[in-house]
Amino acid sequence: MAAEFYDASEDLEALARDIIEEYHSHLFEANIKYLFRTGNWEVKKRDTWGQAKKVGKEVNFLTGHDFIVTIHRDVWEQLKPEDKRALLDHELQHCSAGTDDAGNKVWYIQGHDVEDFHAIIRRHGLWSPALRKMEGLLNQTELELEPEDVDPEEHLAALPGGMPMAIGGRPELRVISSKPVQELSPPEADTDDEREPDILDAEIIDVEVIHDTGTEA
């Protein structure tokens, strides 16, 4: 199915404003355009739920937009409120501000703090400083997102591509060791280095993979 793009809903934009006010005050002056898209959206064999990018100079001149945040509409409609908030917060975290040599404000896309392959983590454990820092953060956080008495079938939904996926809540991540283990449930994998045809000629594109289909590229 070919991709189609629409203006995002008012509730999405209202939620984004709340998140910016709470966590991203540097974006008060940013002009962010929010879009919905439909159709199959897959990067490196992983379903893509959202995308944040900085627009190019030409598009900025024509529209005044500094960033474009695109969310898959079908996924958005099935997510619980707390997961909608997490998805938008993740995309807005990429939208950053800095200054150039002349002291002028410049907008840019910020990369992820942690990036690695599931296979590398399975073979070598949490080997890098970034992964070990994440271990400490996870161990300090109580992740009780799914009550034990909830029927998992209630959270199954058909995402783009027709595959039933459990999207009722983010997976529970509890790191108990930084040593290699036989079985390790991998964290959600993101990729921000894949560029697909740009609908608005943006200079910088950052693709967020929020749910892994389980097939490595």
C-alpha positions as CSV (number, residue, x, y, z in Angstrom):
1,M,0.0,0.0,0.0
2,A,1.4,3.4,-1.0
3,A,2.0,5.9,1.7
4,E,-0.4,8.8,2.2
5,F,0.1,11.8,4.4
6,Y,-2.3,13.8,6.5
7,D,-2.3,16.6,9.1
8,A,-2.0,15.0,12.5
9,S,-5.1,15.1,14.8
10,E,-5.7,17.9,17.3
11,D,-5.2,15.5,20.2
12,L,-1.7,14.6,19.0
13,E,-0.7,18.2,18.7
14,A,-2.1,19.0,22.1
15,L,-0.2,16.1,23.6
16,A,3.0,17.3,21.9
17,R,2.6,20.7,23.4
18,D,2.2,19.3,26.9
19,I,5.3,17.1,26.4
20,I,7.3,20.1,25.1
21,E,6.2,22.2,28.1
22,E,7.2,19.5,30.5
23,Y,10.4,18.1,29.1
24,H,11.6,20.1,26.0
25,S,11.6,23.8,26.8
26,H,14.3,24.3,24.1
27,L,11.6,23.7,21.5
28,F,9.3,26.6,22.6
29,E,10.6,28.6,19.6
30,A,10.6,25.6,17.2
31,N,8.0,25.4,14.4
32,I,7.1,21.7,14.3
33,K,4.8,20.2,11.7
34,Y,3.0,17.0,12.8
35,L,1.9,14.5,10.2
36,F,0.1,11.2,10.1
37,R,1.0,8.7,7.4
38,T,-0.6,5.4,6.3
39,G,0.6,2.4,4.3
40,N,3.4,-0.1,4.9
41,W,6.3,1.6,6.7
42,E,9.2,-0.7,7.2
43,V,13.0,0.1,7.5
44,K,15.5,-2.8,7.6
45,K,12.7,-5.3,8.0
46,R,11.3,-3.5,11.1
47,D,8.0,-1.8,11.4
48,T,8.4,1.9,11.8
49,W,6.0,3.8,14.1
50,G,7.4,7.3,14.0
51,Q,10.0,9.6,12.4
52,A,11.5,13.0,13.3
53,K,13.5,15.1,10.9
54,K,14.9,18.6,10.4
55,V,13.7,20.2,7.2
56,G,16.0,21.7,4.6
57,K,16.5,25.4,4.0
58,E,14.2,25.6,1.1
59,V,11.3,23.9,2.9
60,N,12.0,26.2,5.9
61,F,11.8,29.2,3.7
62,L,8.5,28.1,2.1
63,T,6.7,26.8,5.2
64,G,8.6,28.2,8.2
65,H,8.8,24.7,9.7
66,D,12.0,23.7,11.6
67,F,11.1,20.0,12.2
68,I,8.6,17.5,10.9
69,V,7.4,14.7,13.2
70,T,5.5,11.9,11.4
71,I,3.5,9.2,13.2
72,H,1.9,6.1,11.7
73,R,-1.8,6.7,12.0
74,D,-2.9,3.1,12.3
75,V,-0.4,2.5,15.1
76,W,-1.4,5.7,16.9
77,E,-5.0,4.7,17.0
78,Q,-4.2,1.4,18.7
79,L,-1.7,2.7,21.3
80,K,-2.7,3.2,24.9
81,P,-2.5,6.9,26.1
82,E,0.8,6.3,28.0
83,D,2.4,4.8,24.9
84,K,1.3,7.6,22.7
85,R,3.0,9.9,25.1
86,A,6.2,7.8,25.1
87,L,6.2,7.7,21.3
88,L,5.8,11.4,20.9
89,D,8.3,12.1,23.7
90,H,10.9,9.9,21.9
91,E,10.5,11.7,18.6
92,L,10.7,15.2,20.3
93,Q,13.8,14.1,22.1
94,H,15.6,14.0,18.7
95,C,14.7,17.6,18.0
96,S,17.5,19.6,19.5
97,A,18.9,23.2,19.4
98,G,22.5,24.5,19.4
99,T,24.4,27.5,18.3
100,D,26.7,28.1,15.4
101,D,30.1,29.9,15.5
102,A,28.3,33.3,15.3
103,G,26.1,32.4,18.3
104,N,23.0,32.0,16.2
105,K,20.5,29.2,17.2
106,V,20.6,26.2,14.9
107,W,18.3,23.2,14.9
108,Y,19.5,19.6,14.5
109,I,18.6,16.0,15.0
110,Q,20.1,14.3,18.1
111,G,21.0,10.6,17.9
112,H,20.2,7.9,20.3
113,D,22.2,7.4,23.6
114,V,22.3,3.6,23.1
115,E,22.6,1.7,19.8
116,D,23.7,-1.9,19.3
117,F,22.7,-5.2,17.7
118,H,20.6,-7.9,19.6
119,A,23.2,-10.5,18.6
120,I,26.1,-8.5,20.0
121,I,24.3,-8.1,23.3
122,R,23.5,-11.8,23.4
123,R,27.1,-12.8,22.7
124,H,28.9,-10.1,24.8
125,G,26.4,-8.7,27.3
126,L,26.2,-5.0,28.1
127,W,29.8,-4.4,27.0
128,S,29.9,-0.7,26.3
129,P,29.8,2.3,28.7
130,A,26.5,3.4,27.2
131,L,24.9,0.0,27.7
132,R,26.2,-0.3,31.2
133,K,24.7,3.1,32.0
134,M,21.4,1.9,30.6
135,E,21.7,-1.1,32.9
136,G,21.9,1.1,35.9
137,L,18.9,3.2,34.8
138,L,16.8,0.2,34.2
139,N,17.6,-1.3,37.5
140,Q,16.5,1.9,39.2
141,T,13.2,2.0,37.4
142,E,10.3,-0.2,38.4
143,L,8.6,-1.3,35.1
144,E,5.2,-2.7,36.0
145,L,3.4,-2.0,32.8
146,E,1.4,-5.2,32.4
147,P,-0.6,-6.7,35.3
148,E,-0.2,-10.5,35.6
149,D,-3.9,-11.1,35.4
150,V,-4.4,-9.4,32.0
151,D,-5.1,-11.7,29.1
152,P,-2.3,-11.1,26.5
153,E,-4.8,-11.7,23.7
154,E,-6.5,-8.4,24.6
155,H,-3.4,-6.5,23.5
156,L,-3.0,-8.1,20.1
157,A,-3.5,-5.9,17.1
158,A,-2.8,-6.1,13.4
159,L,-0.2,-3.5,12.6
160,P,0.9,-2.4,9.1
161,G,2.0,-5.5,7.2
162,G,-0.7,-7.7,8.6
163,M,1.4,-9.2,11.4
164,P,-0.4,-9.4,14.8
165,M,1.8,-7.6,17.3
166,A,1.4,-7.0,21.0
167,I,1.4,-3.2,21.3
168,G,-0.5,-2.9,24.6
169,G,2.5,-1.7,26.4
170,R,6.3,-1.4,26.2
171,P,8.1,-4.6,26.9
172,E,9.4,-5.1,30.5
173,L,13.1,-4.7,30.6
174,R,14.9,-5.8,33.8
175,V,18.7,-6.1,33.6
176,I,20.1,-8.6,36.1
177,S,23.6,-9.0,34.8
178,S,26.1,-7.3,32.4
179,K,27.6,-10.7,31.6
180,P,26.7,-12.6,28.4
181,V,23.7,-14.8,28.9
182,Q,22.1,-17.6,26.9
183,E,18.7,-15.9,26.6
184,L,18.3,-12.2,26.7
185,S,15.1,-10.4,25.7
186,P,16.5,-7.6,23.5
187,P,15.4,-4.0,24.0
188,E,13.5,-2.3,21.3
189,A,15.8,-1.5,18.4
190,D,15.9,1.9,16.7
191,T,17.6,2.9,13.6
192,D,18.3,6.4,12.5
193,D,20.6,5.9,9.5
194,E,18.1,4.8,6.9
195,R,16.8,7.3,4.5
196,E,13.7,6.8,2.4
197,P,12.3,9.1,-0.3
198,D,11.8,12.5,1.3
199,I,8.3,14.0,0.9
200,L,9.5,17.5,1.6
201,D,13.2,17.5,0.6
202,A,14.5,17.6,4.2
203,E,18.2,17.7,4.5
204,I,18.4,15.5,7.6
205,I,16.2,12.5,8.3
206,D,15.9,10.3,11.4
207,V,13.9,7.1,11.3
208,E,12.6,5.7,14.5
209,V,11.9,2.0,14.8
210,I,9.7,1.6,17.8
211,H,8.6,-2.0,17.5
212,D,11.0,-4.8,16.3
213,T,9.5,-7.5,14.0
214,G,12.2,-9.9,15.3
215,T,14.0,-10.2,12.0
216,E,17.5,-8.8,11.9
217,A,18.6,-7.0,8.7
